Amino acid sequence: MNILNIEKINAFEEAIKSYYQEFRDIGLIIDEQPDRLHEFTDLASVQLLSRMMIPSEYNDHPFIINNTKFYGLTCIERVIGTEWLSYGDAGVVVGCPGPSLSGIIIQDFADEQQKEQYYSKLLSKPCWTFFALTEPNKGSDAMHIETNMKKVNACDGQRLLNGEKYFIGNGTRAEIGVVFARTTTGPIGIEMCLIEKDSDGFSAEALDTLGLRAPKLSRLTFQNVRINEEQIIGRHLSPLKRGMHGAITVFNKMRPTVAAMALGVSQATYDYMITNKKNLSLDQQQKLEHFQNELITTRNLIRQAALEVDINPRNGYVGSIAKVRATSLVKQITQYALDLFGEGAFFEHPYLNKWFRDAFAFENMEGTSNILKLNIFQSYMNGKISYV
Ligand SMILES: Cc1cc2nc3c(=O)[nH]c(=O)nc-3n(C[C@H](O)[C@H](O)[C@H](O)COP(=O)(O)OP(=O)(O)OC[C@H]3O[C@@H](n4cnc5c(N)ncnc54)[C@H](O)[C@@H]3O)c2cc1C
């Protein structure tokens, strides 16, 4: 992994900051009518984000600053880019076309043919993707998913995919994505497959959500969808190095990014209060100073987490701590902002209304705080980390 030096990281941050306004301008529109996102795929910011995480072999249009090409393949690029675009609007960030979560799977586990299939779709037009792990009754408990992929007969590699996935980002508009399904019992009996939206037996239906509405969380249904051997991702790897190992890799690499979304919304809320609320009492000034310090320490923690993951993707603990902290901050600050502006704020300040609703979505992405705290505690107790 190419680790960027501090000058390049700073240049990247300065350049990407200027893109937030386009997301801010369309955030409320997309929140109300998520389908209108298709009207904005020509925006420079949307184009930029949709090409992030496409590697150089397939990507002729990276983000170039001072002759350095940025592909969004390092976690540090992703947390900085995501923070500032989420400062504009986090819903649009999650709702944008591009690789997102499934991109990590393709980059790290797919074979050349699967990469060609996936990236060529992404480059031909604005193309959404999905990552389908969660099920109606299996969220945090992902090890026990029930969607299954059984062999049609013993002598060929054909399988039938059956089951249901729930809360899947961009599921109704995605062209291609990754599905996790069980081929046999036990933790290594889970495989990943690459599937296109026009496969027979595959359907997607949008769910109605209160926060982060742009990605149109969806229910995906698979009824006897035929899966060939070539669609199984990571079949060239040992069972321990694919399947659920893929999901864990995605979570480790993307958890700091979710923390960065929460931070971007927190910073936007803080700046909104500073700009729009005059004549603050002493108590209010002190509370805002407290939030300002929290923003700085949370940002430092997220960036430390990103650098750790870039050195070794198994170093996910700091990312877990950063995400717990960032999701706590965003819930506190968005609630405080509504209280600060008083009765009627929910209706008179549409951005505060939206940011408050969005704040609760981050909690459930890439591990809830309860589960992350359990993991952090277990890692501390068995000596994998020396501090919390
Ligand atoms: C905006 C958004 C986007 C998403 N995108 C995707 C996506 O693209 N693909 C995908 O596969 N999924 C996606 N999800 C789903 C997400 O991964 C799940 O919501 C998450 O895994 C939690 O699962 P759950 O909602 O079933 O809650 P549950 O697992 O049922 O948890 C409910 C509550 O119980 C607590 N809890 C659960 N187990 C324990 C335990 N053992 N000890 C203590 N507390 C516990 C949790 O902390 C939580 O507070 C998305 C969710 C959101 C909100």
The ligand as an SDF file (V2000), in Angstrom:
LIG
                    3D

 53 58  0  0  0  0  0  0  0  0999 V2000
  -27.6420    4.0260    6.6800 C   0  0  0  0  0  0  0  0  0  0  0  0
  -27.4120    2.5510    6.7220 C   0  0  0  0  0  0  0  0  0  0  0  0
  -26.7950    1.9150    5.6500 C   0  0  0  0  0  0  0  0  0  0  0  0
  -26.6160    0.5360    5.6590 C   0  0  0  0  0  0  0  0  0  0  0  0
  -26.0550   -0.0640    4.5680 N   0  0  0  0  0  0  0  0  0  0  0  0
  -25.8960   -1.4080    4.5520 C   0  0  0  0  0  0  0  0  0  0  0  0
  -25.3800   -2.0450    3.3810 C   0  0  0  0  0  0  0  0  0  0  0  0
  -25.0830   -1.3920    2.3660 O   0  0  0  0  0  0  0  0  0  0  0  0
  -25.2270   -3.3920    3.4030 N   0  0  0  0  0  0  0  0  0  0  0  0
  -25.5500   -4.1480    4.4920 C   0  0  0  0  0  0  0  0  0  0  0  0
  -25.3690   -5.3600    4.4420 O   0  0  0  0  0  0  0  0  0  0  0  0
  -26.0930   -3.5700    5.6100 N   0  0  0  0  0  0  0  0  0  0  0  0
  -26.2750   -2.2200    5.6640 C   0  0  0  0  0  0  0  0  0  0  0  0
  -26.8300   -1.6140    6.7730 N   0  0  0  0  0  0  0  0  0  0  0  0
  -27.3030   -2.4410    7.8780 C   0  0  0  0  0  0  0  0  0  0  0  0
  -26.3970   -2.4060    9.0990 C   0  0  0  0  0  0  0  0  0  0  0  0
  -25.2110   -3.1050    8.8300 O   0  0  0  0  0  0  0  0  0  0  0  0
  -27.1880   -3.0270   10.2680 C   0  0  0  0  0  0  0  0  0  0  0  0
  -28.2080   -2.1090   10.5970 O   0  0  0  0  0  0  0  0  0  0  0  0
  -26.3100   -3.2990   11.4590 C   0  0  0  0  0  0  0  0  0  0  0  0
  -25.4940   -4.4080   11.2080 O   0  0  0  0  0  0  0  0  0  0  0  0
  -27.1350   -3.5820   12.7230 C   0  0  0  0  0  0  0  0  0  0  0  0
  -28.0320   -4.6040   12.4830 O   0  0  0  0  0  0  0  0  0  0  0  0
  -29.5760   -4.4580   12.8910 P   0  0  0  0  0  0  0  0  0  0  0  0
  -30.0840   -3.1840   12.3140 O   0  0  0  0  0  0  0  0  0  0  0  0
  -30.2570   -5.7250   12.5230 O   0  0  0  0  0  0  0  0  0  0  0  0
  -29.5720   -4.2720   14.4720 O   0  0  0  0  0  0  0  0  0  0  0  0
  -29.3500   -5.3970   15.5720 P   0  0  0  0  0  0  0  0  0  0  0  0
  -28.1460   -6.2050   15.2690 O   0  0  0  0  0  0  0  0  0  0  0  0
  -30.6370   -6.1140   15.7610 O   0  0  0  0  0  0  0  0  0  0  0  0
  -29.0580   -4.4980   16.8400 O   0  0  0  0  0  0  0  0  0  0  0  0
  -30.0900   -3.7400   17.4950 C   0  0  0  0  0  0  0  0  0  0  0  0
  -29.5040   -3.1810   18.7840 C   0  0  0  0  0  0  0  0  0  0  0  0
  -29.1100   -4.2700   19.6430 O   0  0  0  0  0  0  0  0  0  0  0  0
  -27.7390   -4.1330   19.9980 C   0  0  0  0  0  0  0  0  0  0  0  0
  -27.1060   -5.4570   20.0690 N   0  0  0  0  0  0  0  0  0  0  0  0
  -27.1760   -6.4400   19.1360 C   0  0  0  0  0  0  0  0  0  0  0  0
  -26.4620   -7.5140   19.5370 N   0  0  0  0  0  0  0  0  0  0  0  0
  -25.9180   -7.1890   20.7440 C   0  0  0  0  0  0  0  0  0  0  0  0
  -25.0650   -7.8690   21.6690 C   0  0  0  0  0  0  0  0  0  0  0  0
  -24.6190   -9.1010   21.4260 N   0  0  0  0  0  0  0  0  0  0  0  0
  -24.7080   -7.2200   22.8010 N   0  0  0  0  0  0  0  0  0  0  0  0
  -25.1400   -5.9530   23.0540 C   0  0  0  0  0  0  0  0  0  0  0  0
  -25.9560   -5.2630   22.2270 N   0  0  0  0  0  0  0  0  0  0  0  0
  -26.3380   -5.8710   21.0850 C   0  0  0  0  0  0  0  0  0  0  0  0
  -27.0980   -3.2840   18.9140 C   0  0  0  0  0  0  0  0  0  0  0  0
  -25.9600   -2.5880   19.3840 O   0  0  0  0  0  0  0  0  0  0  0  0
  -28.2440   -2.3340   18.5570 C   0  0  0  0  0  0  0  0  0  0  0  0
  -28.2480   -1.2560   19.4520 O   0  0  0  0  0  0  0  0  0  0  0  0
  -27.0290   -0.2340    6.7820 C   0  0  0  0  0  0  0  0  0  0  0  0
  -27.6330    0.4070    7.8760 C   0  0  0  0  0  0  0  0  0  0  0  0
  -27.8290    1.7710    7.8510 C   0  0  0  0  0  0  0  0  0  0  0  0
  -28.4990    2.4320    9.0280 C   0  0  0  0  0  0  0  0  0  0  0  0
  1  2  1  0
  2  3  1  0
  2 52  2  0
  3  4  2  0
  4  5  1  0
  4 50  1  0
  5  6  2  0
  6  7  1  0
  6 13  1  0
  7  8  2  0
  7  9  1  0
  9 10  1  0
 10 11  2  0
 10 12  1  0
 12 13  2  0
 13 14  1  0
 14 15  1  0
 14 50  1  0
 15 16  1  0
 16 17  1  0
 16 18  1  0
 18 19  1  0
 18 20  1  0
 20 21  1  0
 20 22  1  0
 22 23  1  0
 23 24  1  0
 24 25  2  0
 24 26  1  0
 24 27  1  0
 27 28  1  0
 28 29  2  0
 28 30  1  0
 28 31  1  0
 31 32  1  0
 32 33  1  0
 33 34  1  0
 33 48  1  0
 34 35  1  0
 35 36  1  0
 35 46  1  0
 36 37  1  0
 36 45  1  0
 37 38  2  0
 38 39  1  0
 39 40  1  0
 39 45  2  0
 40 41  1  0
 40 42  2  0
 42 43  1  0
 43 44  2  0
 44 45  1  0
 46 47  1  0
 46 48  1  0
 48 49  1  0
 50 51  2  0
 51 52  1  0
 52 53  1  0
M  END
$$$$
